[in-house]
């Protein structure tokens, strides 16, 4: 049996992305469960006149998951063995000074790379800088330090799929429309060179040298370029395309020991640091907010699982794999997912969330008009959803034109009611904007809800945890088969999104 506690006592760790959702929970879990670790180095870049140390204190230590953990004296004392390094994975050598690298060489046993850009369709140069260039730089740093590398990717590097996706699929040369192991039509190094040249061409055509603020049209062209290239090979978006390229860079490295952890959709915490902790606009958050607002018409595959995994289980998996990798016992790929043992399907899920929206409305906590609108969910095709959205937009536009016209007539005649109509026009305009955002979100998530059906094999993480001591298995849970999905979605996800995502501006 391997001991995670003894492993973390012996080895220093460098963590990137500690200020992100998953990075914070991973650091918090290490502090809470293994406070006698040797040392953790956190890589952060300066931002908005804040030094890396100031960012660490404000964005990480002052965040809810770390605040919850640091109430324990042992964890609070362990923070003294967390040092902050000024750096940036988007820069060569991760932006570290040469003397800093020399001082750390031979000391760092493992780099845990949680850094990355998770936007689905960003300008492709931004996606490359974080998910492709960043991987090259972290790999370069691992070589310089003599460290092993645990890289956090995503299950959805598989691209288009229908059914079980196995962990044993070869990484090098992979693309979603590959015709078998003899298909050599894709090479990551050739693809990266091609795209970097295309990015330079787009900049040159726009007359921009790559520094300063970019015109909106340039950003849109770069977003379109990434989306088109991803779709050509069969990836669902620019994010999964760039993450797959990053994986292939690592798989081609023969001089660094590595393992890749692939989470599914990372969402609200199951138990740690407390149930329901979630941050930012997670992938499921817009869907949850639309469902709780009473959305009845959904474009979904009812028999497709929603491949969601709580963030604390992902953090636990990362520390499990870190233990094995530091002891030379790790597999190459670990899916961190739930549907292979405990699926929640889209059909039951949206109906459950719709019933919750009615309950919230009845209690005065939801969007009240839904109390009187028809109950029940209707499953429609994406084409029907698009046509329905256009009709609703047209209807709102006509009402807005009518309100504006009537307001002008009242104003000309000197009659009262002009301000009320002005307010109505503003309300209709806001409703139209919300409708547009809703339709765009549904189209954005179409590959995950309608076009594909994902079930990720997660056998390796079960085997990995079985290699740990009984104490470590208690400290590092991996129990997706025990999740009560109804309770999780209502009490963890919905309540978490309402508290930590919807009310985020108010809290600030």
Buried (B, 14 or more C-beta within 10 A) or exposed (E): EBBBBBBBEEBBBBBBBBBBBBBBBBBBBBBBBBBEBBBBBBBBBBEEEBBBBBBBBEBBBEBBBBEBBBEEEEBBEBBEBBBBBBBBBBBEBBBBEEEBBEEBEEBBBBBBBBBBBBEBBBBBBBBBBBBBBBBBBBBBBBEBBEBBBBBBBBBBBBBBBEEEBEBEEEBEBBBBEBEEEEEEEBBBEEBBEEBBEBBEEBBEEBEBEEEEEBEEEBBEBBBBBBBEBBBEBBBBBBBBBBBBBBBBBBBBBEEBBBBBBBBBBBBBBBBBBBBBBBBEBBBBBBBBBBBBBBBBBBBBBBEBBBBBBBBBBBBBBBBBBBBBBBBEEBBBBBBBBBBBBBBBBBBBBBBBBBBBBBEBBEEEEBBEEBBEEEEEBEBBEBEEBBEBBEEBBEEBEEBBEBBBEBBEEBBEEEEEEBEEBBEBBEBBBEBBEEBBEBBEBBBBBBBBBBBBBBBBBBBBBBEBBEBBBEEBBEBBBBBBEEBEBEEBBBBBBBBBBBBBBBEEEEEE
